[in-house]
Amino acid sequence: MKTDEQKILDRVPERELDIALARKTLWDFCRVMHPKFYKEDRTYLRDMADKIEDFIENSPKHFLVINAPPRHGKSLTAQDTTAWLFGREPSTRIMTASYNERLASIFSRTVRNMIQTEKIGDNIVYADIFDTAVKYGEAAAQMWTIEGQTQVSYLATSPGGTATGFGCDYLICDDLVRSAEEAYNENALDDTWSWFTNTMLSRLEGKRKAIIIMTRWGEKDLAGRILGAFGDDVELIAYRAQDDKGKMLCEEILSKADYEFLKQEMNVDIVEANYNQKPIDVTGRLYSEFKIWDELPKGDTLNYTDTADTGSDYLCSINYVVYEDEAYITDLVFTDESMEKTEPEVAALLFNGEVSKAVIESNNGGRGFARNVERLLKETFNSNKTVITSQTQTHNKESRILASSAWVQNHVYMPHNWHIRFPDFYKQVMSYQRKGKNAHDDSVDVLAAIYESITARGKPRIITEADLGFGRTQRTVFSNGF
């Protein structure tokens, strides 16, 4: 049985019905303003509009991240959302952010022109739906005021622009990363994040809602960092150009044939990031996942420590148990603190973990570090249980890391919730790229050393007397020291 509201709507002429619905829902506003694009069979667009509206009207969360492929209506939906918000509440203050000043100006003019469009023929225009108008004489490209308001209503800016003196209820960001080059540039991504957190978030007041609509690039793009930093305060909506069954999100916008052509012409990492929301640094990273141990097998606990090579590097010291040539990580220290702090931390790690043997790389002050840790074990913990040896590492680091990666992923077991227990270690391991420049490699380097230690156990190797400090005569020894 139809409700009273449905019965009334059935008697309303189609034009008046469209106007009434456009006032009520964002989807209908988009559909009425741009009927050729917001078609009923493009169900993802309705879903996007409905979720934006629900976030605005009902959600207690402050961040909404929407990831969608290029050309699928992200910017147009962001522009329509801005105009719809002004129509619903003229006193609303909105700031939009685009990649650069030119795009910010285009976004601003599009919204302003939508509000100011004069009626021609029977087409429904903004003025048919809402009484909201831009104040007469407001001609600035990126900043204007709604009629009847005493404060500036709208500001369009960019990471290179300004937001000084402007507060807003809503911040709408539209595709702030524009190229693969920038997606791979950690400094550029850091600058965008710093601008967003230090400048833009401080402008939010009142409703305090931020809507970020963008194509995904990397884990450190704006969407990725918001998800990582604000967690439970973020709603995420992601649309893939092609699902796991091969169905396209919208065959009319991007056909399967065109998509297959793109995959042949473009870097596969970029295609997966832009069209299927798989960030570049996820697609190209060395490690995708690790096995997790539930019950620790019995065995001696060993340790491998790589001291920080430079002031910007991390010390990485890992305790692990070897069982049937598999490594079970039990505990670790991963920090960029000075040696004055890391020496007692590593000593405590060895003592609390009841480590029987520890190898500390002797490169760059490692021998002195090893002596100090051994001294602290005796003085602080009254323990000589751990046998500490120093080892010089002369092999090419990148080659070692790549060569060990398959074994590490299949034979190294992490403890439960290791991403929570060791967040910095987790981030460095899981973001390390198979190709391209990596800012740090300390964590994966130690995993490579554990691989070498286990796979070389008991196998003879040739070392020279020089390795032992005596001369150049070769001597055959076993890698376990016997």
Contacts in CASP RR format, 6 or more apart in sequence:
PFRMAT RR
TARGET T0000
AUTHOR 0000-0000-0000
METHOD contacts of the structure
MODEL  1
MKTDEQKILDRVPERELDIALARKTLWDFCRVMHPKFYKEDRTYLRDMAD
KIEDFIENSPKHFLVINAPPRHGKSLTAQDTTAWLFGREPSTRIMTASYN
ERLASIFSRTVRNMIQTEKIGDNIVYADIFDTAVKYGEAAAQMWTIEGQT
QVSYLATSPGGTATGFGCDYLICDDLVRSAEEAYNENALDDTWSWFTNTM
LSRLEGKRKAIIIMTRWGEKDLAGRILGAFGDDVELIAYRAQDDKGKMLC
EEILSKADYEFLKQEMNVDIVEANYNQKPIDVTGRLYSEFKIWDELPKGD
TLNYTDTADTGSDYLCSINYVVYEDEAYITDLVFTDESMEKTEPEVAALL
FNGEVSKAVIESNNGGRGFARNVERLLKETFNSNKTVITSQTQTHNKESR
ILASSAWVQNHVYMPHNWHIRFPDFYKQVMSYQRKGKNAHDDSVDVLAAI
YESITARGKPRIITEADLGFGRTQRTVFSNGF
2 10 0 8 1.000
9 17 0 8 1.000
9 20 0 8 1.000
12 20 0 8 1.000
15 122 0 8 1.000
15 124 0 8 1.000
18 28 0 8 1.000
18 31 0 8 1.000
18 32 0 8 1.000
18 124 0 8 1.000
19 32 0 8 1.000
19 124 0 8 1.000
19 128 0 8 1.000
19 129 0 8 1.000
21 28 0 8 1.000
21 32 0 8 1.000
22 28 0 8 1.000
22 29 0 8 1.000
22 31 0 8 1.000
22 32 0 8 1.000
22 33 0 8 1.000
22 124 0 8 1.000
22 129 0 8 1.000
23 29 0 8 1.000
23 88 0 8 1.000
23 129 0 8 1.000
23 130 0 8 1.000
25 49 0 8 1.000
25 50 0 8 1.000
25 53 0 8 1.000
26 49 0 8 1.000
26 50 0 8 1.000
26 52 0 8 1.000
26 53 0 8 1.000
26 56 0 8 1.000
26 80 0 8 1.000
26 81 0 8 1.000
26 84 0 8 1.000
27 38 0 8 1.000
27 45 0 8 1.000
27 46 0 8 1.000
27 49 0 8 1.000
27 50 0 8 1.000
27 53 0 8 1.000
29 80 0 8 1.000
29 83 0 8 1.000
29 84 0 8 1.000
29 129 0 8 1.000
30 38 0 8 1.000
30 45 0 8 1.000
30 49 0 8 1.000
30 76 0 8 1.000
30 77 0 8 1.000
30 80 0 8 1.000
30 84 0 8 1.000
31 38 0 8 1.000
31 40 0 8 1.000
32 124 0 8 1.000
32 129 0 8 1.000
33 80 0 8 1.000
33 83 0 8 1.000
33 114 0 8 1.000
33 124 0 8 1.000
33 126 0 8 1.000
34 76 0 8 1.000
34 80 0 8 1.000
37 45 0 8 1.000
37 73 0 8 1.000
37 76 0 8 1.000
38 45 0 8 1.000
38 46 0 8 1.000
38 49 0 8 1.000
39 45 0 8 1.000
40 46 0 8 1.000
42 250 0 8 1.000
42 252 0 8 1.000
42 253 0 8 1.000
44 68 0 8 1.000
44 72 0 8 1.000
44 239 0 8 1.000
44 249 0 8 1.000
44 250 0 8 1.000
45 73 0 8 1.000
45 77 0 8 1.000
47 237 0 8 1.000
48 66 0 8 1.000
48 68 0 8 1.000
48 77 0 8 1.000
48 237 0 8 1.000
48 239 0 8 1.000
49 77 0 8 1.000
51 64 0 8 1.000
51 66 0 8 1.000
51 235 0 8 1.000
51 237 0 8 1.000
52 64 0 8 1.000
52 66 0 8 1.000
52 77 0 8 1.000
52 81 0 8 1.000
52 211 0 8 1.000
55 61 0 8 1.000
55 64 0 8 1.000
55 209 0 8 1.000
55 211 0 8 1.000
55 235 0 8 1.000
56 85 0 8 1.000
56 170 0 8 1.000
56 207 0 8 1.000
56 209 0 8 1.000
59 235 0 8 1.000
61 232 0 8 1.000
61 233 0 8 1.000
61 234 0 8 1.000
61 235 0 8 1.000
62 204 0 8 1.000
62 208 0 8 1.000
62 209 0 8 1.000
62 210 0 8 1.000
62 230 0 8 1.000
62 233 0 8 1.000
63 209 0 8 1.000
63 210 0 8 1.000
63 212 0 8 1.000
63 226 0 8 1.000
63 230 0 8 1.000
63 233 0 8 1.000
63 234 0 8 1.000
63 235 0 8 1.000
64 209 0 8 1.000
64 210 0 8 1.000
64 211 0 8 1.000
64 212 0 8 1.000
64 234 0 8 1.000
64 235 0 8 1.000
64 237 0 8 1.000
65 212 0 8 1.000
65 214 0 8 1.000
65 223 0 8 1.000
65 224 0 8 1.000
65 226 0 8 1.000
65 227 0 8 1.000
65 234 0 8 1.000
65 235 0 8 1.000
65 236 0 8 1.000
65 237 0 8 1.000
66 74 0 8 1.000
66 211 0 8 1.000
66 212 0 8 1.000
66 213 0 8 1.000
66 214 0 8 1.000
66 236 0 8 1.000
66 237 0 8 1.000
66 238 0 8 1.000
66 239 0 8 1.000
67 214 0 8 1.000
67 215 0 8 1.000
67 216 0 8 1.000
67 223 0 8 1.000
67 236 0 8 1.000
67 237 0 8 1.000
67 238 0 8 1.000
67 239 0 8 1.000
67 277 0 8 1.000
68 74 0 8 1.000
68 213 0 8 1.000
68 215 0 8 1.000
68 238 0 8 1.000
68 239 0 8 1.000
69 215 0 8 1.000
69 239 0 8 1.000
69 240 0 8 1.000
69 241 0 8 1.000
69 249 0 8 1.000
69 254 0 8 1.000
69 274 0 8 1.000
69 275 0 8 1.000
69 276 0 8 1.000
70 215 0 8 1.000
70 274 0 8 1.000
70 275 0 8 1.000
71 253 0 8 1.000
71 254 0 8 1.000
72 239 0 8 1.000
72 241 0 8 1.000
72 249 0 8 1.000
72 250 0 8 1.000
72 253 0 8 1.000
72 254 0 8 1.000
74 174 0 8 1.000
74 175 0 8 1.000
74 213 0 8 1.000
74 214 0 8 1.000
74 215 0 8 1.000
75 107 0 8 1.000
75 174 0 8 1.000
75 175 0 8 1.000
75 213 0 8 1.000
77 213 0 8 1.000
78 96 0 8 1.000
78 107 0 8 1.000
78 172 0 8 1.000
78 174 0 8 1.000
78 211 0 8 1.000
78 213 0 8 1.000
79 107 0 8 1.000
79 110 0 8 1.000
79 111 0 8 1.000
79 114 0 8 1.000
80 114 0 8 1.000
81 172 0 8 1.000
81 211 0 8 1.000
82 94 0 8 1.000
82 96 0 8 1.000
82 111 0 8 1.000
82 154 0 8 1.000
82 170 0 8 1.000
82 172 0 8 1.000
83 111 0 8 1.000
83 114 0 8 1.000
83 115 0 8 1.000
83 126 0 8 1.000
85 92 0 8 1.000
85 94 0 8 1.000
85 170 0 8 1.000
86 92 0 8 1.000
86 94 0 8 1.000
86 115 0 8 1.000
86 130 0 8 1.000
86 132 0 8 1.000
86 146 0 8 1.000
86 153 0 8 1.000
86 154 0 8 1.000
87 129 0 8 1.000
87 130 0 8 1.000
87 131 0 8 1.000
87 132 0 8 1.000
88 130 0 8 1.000
90 132 0 8 1.000
90 146 0 8 1.000
90 147 0 8 1.000
90 148 0 8 1.000
90 149 0 8 1.000
90 153 0 8 1.000
91 146 0 8 1.000
91 149 0 8 1.000
92 153 0 8 1.000
92 169 0 8 1.000
92 170 0 8 1.000
92 207 0 8 1.000
93 151 0 8 1.000
93 152 0 8 1.000
93 153 0 8 1.000
93 154 0 8 1.000
93 166 0 8 1.000
93 167 0 8 1.000
93 168 0 8 1.000
93 169 0 8 1.000
93 170 0 8 1.000
94 153 0 8 1.000
94 154 0 8 1.000
94 155 0 8 1.000
94 168 0 8 1.000
94 169 0 8 1.000
94 170 0 8 1.000
94 171 0 8 1.000
94 172 0 8 1.000
95 154 0 8 1.000
95 155 0 8 1.000
95 156 0 8 1.000
95 157 0 8 1.000
95 163 0 8 1.000
95 166 0 8 1.000
95 167 0 8 1.000
95 168 0 8 1.000
95 170 0 8 1.000
95 171 0 8 1.000
95 172 0 8 1.000
95 200 0 8 1.000
95 203 0 8 1.000
96 104 0 8 1.000
96 107 0 8 1.000
96 108 0 8 1.000
96 111 0 8 1.000
96 154 0 8 1.000
96 155 0 8 1.000
96 156 0 8 1.000
96 157 0 8 1.000
96 171 0 8 1.000
96 172 0 8 1.000
96 173 0 8 1.000
96 174 0 8 1.000
97 104 0 8 1.000
97 156 0 8 1.000
97 157 0 8 1.000
97 158 0 8 1.000
97 159 0 8 1.000
97 171 0 8 1.000
97 172 0 8 1.000
97 173 0 8 1.000
97 174 0 8 1.000
97 176 0 8 1.000
97 200 0 8 1.000
98 104 0 8 1.000
98 106 0 8 1.000
98 107 0 8 1.000
98 156 0 8 1.000
98 157 0 8 1.000
98 158 0 8 1.000
98 173 0 8 1.000
98 174 0 8 1.000
98 175 0 8 1.000
98 176 0 8 1.000
99 158 0 8 1.000
99 159 0 8 1.000
99 175 0 8 1.000
99 176 0 8 1.000
99 177 0 8 1.000
99 178 0 8 1.000
100 158 0 8 1.000
100 159 0 8 1.000
100 160 0 8 1.000
100 178 0 8 1.000
101 142 0 8 1.000
101 158 0 8 1.000
101 160 0 8 1.000
101 161 0 8 1.000
103 158 0 8 1.000
103 174 0 8 1.000
104 142 0 8 1.000
104 156 0 8 1.000
104 157 0 8 1.000
104 158 0 8 1.000
104 161 0 8 1.000
105 141 0 8 1.000
105 142 0 8 1.000
105 156 0 8 1.000
107 156 0 8 1.000
107 174 0 8 1.000
108 141 0 8 1.000
108 142 0 8 1.000
108 143 0 8 1.000
108 144 0 8 1.000
108 154 0 8 1.000
108 156 0 8 1.000
109 141 0 8 1.000
111 154 0 8 1.000
112 134 0 8 1.000
112 144 0 8 1.000
112 154 0 8 1.000
114 126 0 8 1.000
115 126 0 8 1.000
115 132 0 8 1.000
115 133 0 8 1.000
115 134 0 8 1.000
116 126 0 8 1.000
116 133 0 8 1.000
116 134 0 8 1.000
117 125 0 8 1.000
117 126 0 8 1.000
117 127 0 8 1.000
118 125 0 8 1.000
118 127 0 8 1.000
119 125 0 8 1.000
119 127 0 8 1.000
119 128 0 8 1.000
126 132 0 8 1.000
127 133 0 8 1.000
132 146 0 8 1.000
132 147 0 8 1.000
133 146 0 8 1.000
133 147 0 8 1.000
134 144 0 8 1.000
134 145 0 8 1.000
134 146 0 8 1.000
134 147 0 8 1.000
135 144 0 8 1.000
135 145 0 8 1.000
135 146 0 8 1.000
135 147 0 8 1.000
135 148 0 8 1.000
135 149 0 8 1.000
136 147 0 8 1.000
138 144 0 8 1.000
138 145 0 8 1.000
141 156 0 8 1.000
142 155 0 8 1.000
142 156 0 8 1.000
142 157 0 8 1.000
143 152 0 8 1.000
143 154 0 8 1.000
143 155 0 8 1.000
143 156 0 8 1.000
144 152 0 8 1.000
144 153 0 8 1.000
144 154 0 8 1.000
145 151 0 8 1.000
145 152 0 8 1.000
145 153 0 8 1.000
145 154 0 8 1.000
146 153 0 8 1.000
146 154 0 8 1.000
152 166 0 8 1.000
155 163 0 8 1.000
155 166 0 8 1.000
155 168 0 8 1.000
157 163 0 8 1.000
159 176 0 8 1.000
159 191 0 8 1.000
159 192 0 8 1.000
159 195 0 8 1.000
160 195 0 8 1.000
163 199 0 8 1.000
163 200 0 8 1.000
163 203 0 8 1.000
165 203 0 8 1.000
166 203 0 8 1.000
167 203 0 8 1.000
167 204 0 8 1.000
167 205 0 8 1.000
168 203 0 8 1.000
168 204 0 8 1.000
168 205 0 8 1.000
169 204 0 8 1.000
169 205 0 8 1.000
169 206 0 8 1.000
169 207 0 8 1.000
169 208 0 8 1.000
169 209 0 8 1.000
170 207 0 8 1.000
170 209 0 8 1.000
170 210 0 8 1.000
170 211 0 8 1.000
171 200 0 8 1.000
171 201 0 8 1.000
171 203 0 8 1.000
171 204 0 8 1.000
171 209 0 8 1.000
171 210 0 8 1.000
171 211 0 8 1.000
172 210 0 8 1.000
172 211 0 8 1.000
172 213 0 8 1.000
173 196 0 8 1.000
173 200 0 8 1.000
173 210 0 8 1.000
173 211 0 8 1.000
173 212 0 8 1.000
173 213 0 8 1.000
173 214 0 8 1.000
173 222 0 8 1.000
174 213 0 8 1.000
174 214 0 8 1.000
175 213 0 8 1.000
175 214 0 8 1.000
175 215 0 8 1.000
176 192 0 8 1.000
176 196 0 8 1.000
176 214 0 8 1.000
176 221 0 8 1.000
176 222 0 8 1.000
177 183 0 8 1.000
177 189 0 8 1.000
177 192 0 8 1.000
177 214 0 8 1.000
177 215 0 8 1.000
177 217 0 8 1.000
177 221 0 8 1.000
177 222 0 8 1.000
180 217 0 8 1.000
180 267 0 8 1.000
180 269 0 8 1.000
180 270 0 8 1.000
180 280 0 8 1.000
182 188 0 8 1.000
182 189 0 8 1.000
182 217 0 8 1.000
183 189 0 8 1.000
183 217 0 8 1.000
183 218 0 8 1.000
183 221 0 8 1.000
183 273 0 8 1.000
183 280 0 8 1.000
184 280 0 8 1.000
184 436 0 8 1.000
186 220 0 8 1.000
186 439 0 8 1.000
189 220 0 8 1.000
189 221 0 8 1.000
189 225 0 8 1.000
190 220 0 8 1.000
192 221 0 8 1.000
192 222 0 8 1.000
193 220 0 8 1.000
193 222 0 8 1.000
193 225 0 8 1.000
196 222 0 8 1.000
196 226 0 8 1.000
197 229 0 8 1.000
200 210 0 8 1.000
201 210 0 8 1.000
204 210 0 8 1.000
212 222 0 8 1.000
212 223 0 8 1.000
212 226 0 8 1.000
214 221 0 8 1.000
214 222 0 8 1.000
214 223 0 8 1.000
215 273 0 8 1.000
215 274 0 8 1.000
216 223 0 8 1.000
216 224 0 8 1.000
216 238 0 8 1.000
216 273 0 8 1.000
216 274 0 8 1.000
216 277 0 8 1.000
216 278 0 8 1.000
216 279 0 8 1.000
217 273 0 8 1.000
217 274 0 8 1.000
217 279 0 8 1.000
217 280 0 8 1.000
218 224 0 8 1.000
218 273 0 8 1.000
218 279 0 8 1.000
218 280 0 8 1.000
218 281 0 8 1.000
218 282 0 8 1.000
219 279 0 8 1.000
219 281 0 8 1.000
219 282 0 8 1.000
219 431 0 8 1.000
220 281 0 8 1.000
220 431 0 8 1.000
221 279 0 8 1.000
224 279 0 8 1.000
226 234 0 8 1.000
227 234 0 8 1.000
227 236 0 8 1.000
238 277 0 8 1.000
239 249 0 8 1.000
239 277 0 8 1.000
240 249 0 8 1.000
240 275 0 8 1.000
240 276 0 8 1.000
240 277 0 8 1.000
241 248 0 8 1.000
241 249 0 8 1.000
241 254 0 8 1.000
241 259 0 8 1.000
241 275 0 8 1.000
241 276 0 8 1.000
242 248 0 8 1.000
242 249 0 8 1.000
242 256 0 8 1.000
242 259 0 8 1.000
242 275 0 8 1.000
242 276 0 8 1.000
243 249 0 8 1.000
246 256 0 8 1.000
248 254 0 8 1.000
248 255 0 8 1.000
248 256 0 8 1.000
248 259 0 8 1.000
254 275 0 8 1.000
259 275 0 8 1.000
262 271 0 8 1.000
262 275 0 8 1.000
263 271 0 8 1.000
268 283 0 8 1.000
269 280 0 8 1.000
269 283 0 8 1.000
269 284 0 8 1.000
270 280 0 8 1.000
272 278 0 8 1.000
272 280 0 8 1.000
272 283 0 8 1.000
273 279 0 8 1.000
273 280 0 8 1.000
273 283 0 8 1.000
281 431 0 8 1.000
281 433 0 8 1.000
282 288 0 8 1.000
284 433 0 8 1.000
284 434 0 8 1.000
284 435 0 8 1.000
285 430 0 8 1.000
285 431 0 8 1.000
285 432 0 8 1.000
285 433 0 8 1.000
285 434 0 8 1.000
286 401 0 8 1.000
286 402 0 8 1.000
286 405 0 8 1.000
286 432 0 8 1.000
286 433 0 8 1.000
286 434 0 8 1.000
286 444 0 8 1.000
287 405 0 8 1.000
287 408 0 8 1.000
287 409 0 8 1.000
287 429 0 8 1.000
287 430 0 8 1.000
287 432 0 8 1.000
287 444 0 8 1.000
288 409 0 8 1.000
289 409 0 8 1.000
290 409 0 8 1.000
290 412 0 8 1.000
290 413 0 8 1.000
290 414 0 8 1.000
290 418 0 8 1.000
291 410 0 8 1.000
291 412 0 8 1.000
291 413 0 8 1.000
291 414 0 8 1.000
292 413 0 8 1.000
292 414 0 8 1.000
292 415 0 8 1.000
292 416 0 8 1.000
292 418 0 8 1.000
293 328 0 8 1.000
293 413 0 8 1.000
293 414 0 8 1.000
293 415 0 8 1.000
293 416 0 8 1.000
294 416 0 8 1.000
296 321 0 8 1.000
296 328 0 8 1.000
296 330 0 8 1.000
297 321 0 8 1.000
297 323 0 8 1.000
297 324 0 8 1.000
297 328 0 8 1.000
298 321 0 8 1.000
298 323 0 8 1.000
299 321 0 8 1.000
299 322 0 8 1.000
299 323 0 8 1.000
300 321 0 8 1.000
300 322 0 8 1.000
300 356 0 8 1.000
300 357 0 8 1.000
301 319 0 8 1.000
301 320 0 8 1.000
301 321 0 8 1.000
301 330 0 8 1.000
301 353 0 8 1.000
301 354 0 8 1.000
301 355 0 8 1.000
301 356 0 8 1.000
302 319 0 8 1.000
302 320 0 8 1.000
302 321 0 8 1.000
302 322 0 8 1.000
302 355 0 8 1.000
302 356 0 8 1.000
302 357 0 8 1.000
302 358 0 8 1.000
302 359 0 8 1.000
302 453 0 8 1.000
303 317 0 8 1.000
303 318 0 8 1.000
303 319 0 8 1.000
303 320 0 8 1.000
303 349 0 8 1.000
303 350 0 8 1.000
303 355 0 8 1.000
303 357 0 8 1.000
303 358 0 8 1.000
303 359 0 8 1.000
303 386 0 8 1.000
304 317 0 8 1.000
304 318 0 8 1.000
304 320 0 8 1.000
304 358 0 8 1.000
304 359 0 8 1.000
304 446 0 8 1.000
304 449 0 8 1.000
304 450 0 8 1.000
304 453 0 8 1.000
305 315 0 8 1.000
305 316 0 8 1.000
305 317 0 8 1.000
305 318 0 8 1.000
305 346 0 8 1.000
305 358 0 8 1.000
305 359 0 8 1.000
305 360 0 8 1.000
305 361 0 8 1.000
305 369 0 8 1.000
305 446 0 8 1.000
306 315 0 8 1.000
306 316 0 8 1.000
306 317 0 8 1.000
306 361 0 8 1.000
306 393 0 8 1.000
306 442 0 8 1.000
306 445 0 8 1.000
306 446 0 8 1.000
306 449 0 8 1.000
307 315 0 8 1.000
307 339 0 8 1.000
307 342 0 8 1.000
307 360 0 8 1.000
307 361 0 8 1.000
307 363 0 8 1.000
307 364 0 8 1.000
307 365 0 8 1.000
307 366 0 8 1.000
307 369 0 8 1.000
308 314 0 8 1.000
308 315 0 8 1.000
308 336 0 8 1.000
308 339 0 8 1.000
308 342 0 8 1.000
308 364 0 8 1.000
308 442 0 8 1.000
309 363 0 8 1.000
309 364 0 8 1.000
310 364 0 8 1.000
311 336 0 8 1.000
312 336 0 8 1.000
312 440 0 8 1.000
313 336 0 8 1.000
313 440 0 8 1.000
313 442 0 8 1.000
314 334 0 8 1.000
314 335 0 8 1.000
314 336 0 8 1.000
314 424 0 8 1.000
314 428 0 8 1.000
314 440 0 8 1.000
314 442 0 8 1.000
314 443 0 8 1.000
315 333 0 8 1.000
315 334 0 8 1.000
315 335 0 8 1.000
315 336 0 8 1.000
315 337 0 8 1.000
315 339 0 8 1.000
315 342 0 8 1.000
315 346 0 8 1.000
315 442 0 8 1.000
316 332 0 8 1.000
316 333 0 8 1.000
316 334 0 8 1.000
316 425 0 8 1.000
316 442 0 8 1.000
316 443 0 8 1.000
316 445 0 8 1.000
316 446 0 8 1.000
317 332 0 8 1.000
317 333 0 8 1.000
317 334 0 8 1.000
317 342 0 8 1.000
317 345 0 8 1.000
317 346 0 8 1.000
317 349 0 8 1.000
317 446 0 8 1.000
318 329 0 8 1.000
318 331 0 8 1.000
318 332 0 8 1.000
318 446 0 8 1.000
318 447 0 8 1.000
318 450 0 8 1.000
319 329 0 8 1.000
319 330 0 8 1.000
319 331 0 8 1.000
319 332 0 8 1.000
319 349 0 8 1.000
319 350 0 8 1.000
319 353 0 8 1.000
319 355 0 8 1.000
320 327 0 8 1.000
320 328 0 8 1.000
320 329 0 8 1.000
320 330 0 8 1.000
320 450 0 8 1.000
321 327 0 8 1.000
321 328 0 8 1.000
321 330 0 8 1.000
322 328 0 8 1.000
322 454 0 8 1.000
325 411 0 8 1.000
325 454 0 8 1.000
325 455 0 8 1.000
325 457 0 8 1.000
326 411 0 8 1.000
326 412 0 8 1.000
326 413 0 8 1.000
326 454 0 8 1.000
327 411 0 8 1.000
327 412 0 8 1.000
327 413 0 8 1.000
327 450 0 8 1.000
327 451 0 8 1.000
327 454 0 8 1.000
328 413 0 8 1.000
329 412 0 8 1.000
329 413 0 8 1.000
329 414 0 8 1.000
329 415 0 8 1.000
329 418 0 8 1.000
330 353 0 8 1.000
330 415 0 8 1.000
331 349 0 8 1.000
331 352 0 8 1.000
331 353 0 8 1.000
331 415 0 8 1.000
332 349 0 8 1.000
332 422 0 8 1.000
332 425 0 8 1.000
333 342 0 8 1.000
333 345 0 8 1.000
333 346 0 8 1.000
333 349 0 8 1.000
334 422 0 8 1.000
334 424 0 8 1.000
334 425 0 8 1.000
334 428 0 8 1.000
334 442 0 8 1.000
334 443 0 8 1.000
335 341 0 8 1.000
335 342 0 8 1.000
335 345 0 8 1.000
335 424 0 8 1.000
337 345 0 8 1.000
339 369 0 8 1.000
339 372 0 8 1.000
342 369 0 8 1.000
343 369 0 8 1.000
343 372 0 8 1.000
343 373 0 8 1.000
343 376 0 8 1.000
344 376 0 8 1.000
344 380 0 8 1.000
346 369 0 8 1.000
346 373 0 8 1.000
347 373 0 8 1.000
347 376 0 8 1.000
347 377 0 8 1.000
347 380 0 8 1.000
347 381 0 8 1.000
348 380 0 8 1.000
348 381 0 8 1.000
349 355 0 8 1.000
350 358 0 8 1.000
350 373 0 8 1.000
350 377 0 8 1.000
350 386 0 8 1.000
350 388 0 8 1.000
351 377 0 8 1.000
351 380 0 8 1.000
351 381 0 8 1.000
351 383 0 8 1.000
351 385 0 8 1.000
351 386 0 8 1.000
354 385 0 8 1.000
355 385 0 8 1.000
355 386 0 8 1.000
356 385 0 8 1.000
356 386 0 8 1.000
356 387 0 8 1.000
357 386 0 8 1.000
357 387 0 8 1.000
357 389 0 8 1.000
358 373 0 8 1.000
358 386 0 8 1.000
358 387 0 8 1.000
358 388 0 8 1.000
358 389 0 8 1.000
359 388 0 8 1.000
359 389 0 8 1.000
359 390 0 8 1.000
359 391 0 8 1.000
359 449 0 8 1.000
359 453 0 8 1.000
360 366 0 8 1.000
360 369 0 8 1.000
360 370 0 8 1.000
360 373 0 8 1.000
360 388 0 8 1.000
360 389 0 8 1.000
360 390 0 8 1.000
360 391 0 8 1.000
361 390 0 8 1.000
361 391 0 8 1.000
361 392 0 8 1.000
361 393 0 8 1.000
361 449 0 8 1.000
362 370 0 8 1.000
362 390 0 8 1.000
362 391 0 8 1.000
362 392 0 8 1.000
363 392 0 8 1.000
363 393 0 8 1.000
366 390 0 8 1.000
367 390 0 8 1.000
370 388 0 8 1.000
370 389 0 8 1.000
370 390 0 8 1.000
373 388 0 8 1.000
374 386 0 8 1.000
374 388 0 8 1.000
377 383 0 8 1.000
377 384 0 8 1.000
377 385 0 8 1.000
377 386 0 8 1.000
378 384 0 8 1.000
392 467 0 8 1.000
393 449 0 8 1.000
397 441 0 8 1.000
397 445 0 8 1.000
398 441 0 8 1.000
400 445 0 8 1.000
400 448 0 8 1.000
400 449 0 8 1.000
400 452 0 8 1.000
401 432 0 8 1.000
401 441 0 8 1.000
401 444 0 8 1.000
401 445 0 8 1.000
401 447 0 8 1.000
401 448 0 8 1.000
402 434 0 8 1.000
403 448 0 8 1.000
404 447 0 8 1.000
404 448 0 8 1.000
404 451 0 8 1.000
404 452 0 8 1.000
405 434 0 8 1.000
405 444 0 8 1.000
405 448 0 8 1.000
407 451 0 8 1.000
407 455 0 8 1.000
408 444 0 8 1.000
408 447 0 8 1.000
408 448 0 8 1.000
408 450 0 8 1.000
408 451 0 8 1.000
411 451 0 8 1.000
411 454 0 8 1.000
412 447 0 8 1.000
412 450 0 8 1.000
412 451 0 8 1.000
415 421 0 8 1.000
418 425 0 8 1.000
418 426 0 8 1.000
419 426 0 8 1.000
425 443 0 8 1.000
428 440 0 8 1.000
428 442 0 8 1.000
428 443 0 8 1.000
428 444 0 8 1.000
429 443 0 8 1.000
429 444 0 8 1.000
429 447 0 8 1.000
432 438 0 8 1.000
432 441 0 8 1.000
432 443 0 8 1.000
432 444 0 8 1.000
453 479 0 8 1.000
456 479 0 8 1.000
457 479 0 8 1.000
457 480 0 8 1.000
458 478 0 8 1.000
458 479 0 8 1.000
458 480 0 8 1.000
459 478 0 8 1.000
459 479 0 8 1.000
460 476 0 8 1.000
460 477 0 8 1.000
460 478 0 8 1.000
460 479 0 8 1.000
461 476 0 8 1.000
461 477 0 8 1.000
461 478 0 8 1.000
461 479 0 8 1.000
462 474 0 8 1.000
462 475 0 8 1.000
462 476 0 8 1.000
463 474 0 8 1.000
463 475 0 8 1.000
463 477 0 8 1.000
464 471 0 8 1.000
464 472 0 8 1.000
464 473 0 8 1.000
464 474 0 8 1.000
464 475 0 8 1.000
465 471 0 8 1.000
465 472 0 8 1.000
465 473 0 8 1.000
465 474 0 8 1.000
465 475 0 8 1.000
466 472 0 8 1.000
468 475 0 8 1.000
END
